[in-house]
Structures are given as C-alpha cells and as structure tokens.
Amino acid sequence: MDNNTQKNDKSNILIVISIIILLFIIGYIIYLMRKDVNLLNINEFNLKNIESNSNQNNDAVLPIAQKEIVYTEKEISSYTSTLYDNQQSRIFNINKACEMINNKIVEPNEEFSFNETIGHMNEAYGFKKATGFDSDGNLIQIPGGGMCQISSTLYNAVMLANLEVTERHAHSRRVNYVPADKDATIYYPTLDFKFLNNTDSRIKILASTDDYSITITLIKIEQSN
C-alpha cells in the first residue's frame, strides 16, 4: 500500500469519527432541549395547581364580611322631681335604689316591675327606715322610705313617653314632689308600679339623684341599618 492510500484511509477515518462526534453532540443538545421543555411544562403545571389550590383555600378560609351593627340612643322622655325631705336615711334609700334602676334595659313587649327590680326594701337588704305614709295617710317611719318618690318620678317619665302603664297605685294622701294624681306608691310585695314597653325597640332607664332632685330619663335604643 502506497503512502497516498494510507493517508486517504486515515483521512476517511477522521472524517467518520468527526461525524460521529458531531452527531453525538447534536443528539445531546436535542436531549437537553427536550428535557428543558419538559421541565418547563411540569413547572407551569405545578404553578397552575398551586395557584388553583391557593384560590380554593382562600375561598374557604376568608370569612364573609360581616356588616357592623350600629345602635343609636334617643331620649324619649325625662322627668325631674324635687327632694323636699333631706332626711339622711331617706336620701340613702333613694341613692341606693337609683343605682339599682340606672341602666336597666326593658326589652320590647317586656313588662317592667319596680318591686322585682328593687326587691325587698327592708333593713335586711340594706335599706334604712325613713319617713313614709301608712294606709291612713299618717306619717310613720318605714323601711325603705323614699322609694315612692322614685316610682312616682318614673311614672311621670313613662307617661311622657306614651308607654303603657299596667299597674299603678295612688298614695293615701297628697304628696308634694309630683303634681296631684301623678304619683305612684309602692309597697313590696303588694303594691307595685309596672309598665309595658309597647315599642319595637329596647328602652334604657337612666336614674340619677343629687342633693336637690331625682331625674329619670328614658332612652330608646334603635338599630341603624
């Protein structure tokens, strides 16, 4: 074999090897490209699933917005009576009872009872003896003396608010802290003062006193839309 033939053979072998290497490189590049495309598709699929699950979870977790309920208070009546008797035990009883009535809520169609709200008005329950009337109109010292001025003040506030009075009793004699025939005596448990909240709203009773007077104010509590 001459030298030229050997050279051609070597050249052909190198060409074949080069072609094989080139084909291998091209095949590897194609493999990598396909792999990248598959990874991209998988990532897009996973991302869509994550977003879908996230939206579903958000829909399940997020609470429905609650509309805030707003209440407004409106004064519907107020009445003040003067304290003409400054007997300390009487003032004590009045202060104690006003604290018990103050902020009392009467629901729609509920009947308010003075006796049920105050309860026993004797010394065993913290009240003191003070001036009051017996059934004949005589001045005597009775446990819880002074309660009738609160019930009478409340009675006048109730009348001004056009609420329904369901029980009311007059004193055995004229009292000076409210107009004639505008009083409401009480005597636990037989004589009571009651009224019905005949409105469709809650009513709050505010009771306050100072050295000179008792004031009862009735507040209507309404829900604002």
Secondary structure, DSSP 8 states (H G I E B T S, - for coil): --HHHHHHHHHHHHHHHHHHHHHHHHHHHHHHHHHHHHHHHHHHHHHHHHHHHHHHHHHHHS-------EEEEEEEEEEEEE-----HHHHHHHHHHHHHHTTEEE-TT-EEEHHHHH---SGGGT--EEEEE-TTS-EEEEETTTHHHHHHHHHHHHHHTT-EEEE----SS--SSS-TT-----BTTTB--EEE--SSSEEEEEEEE-SSEEEEEEEEEEEE-
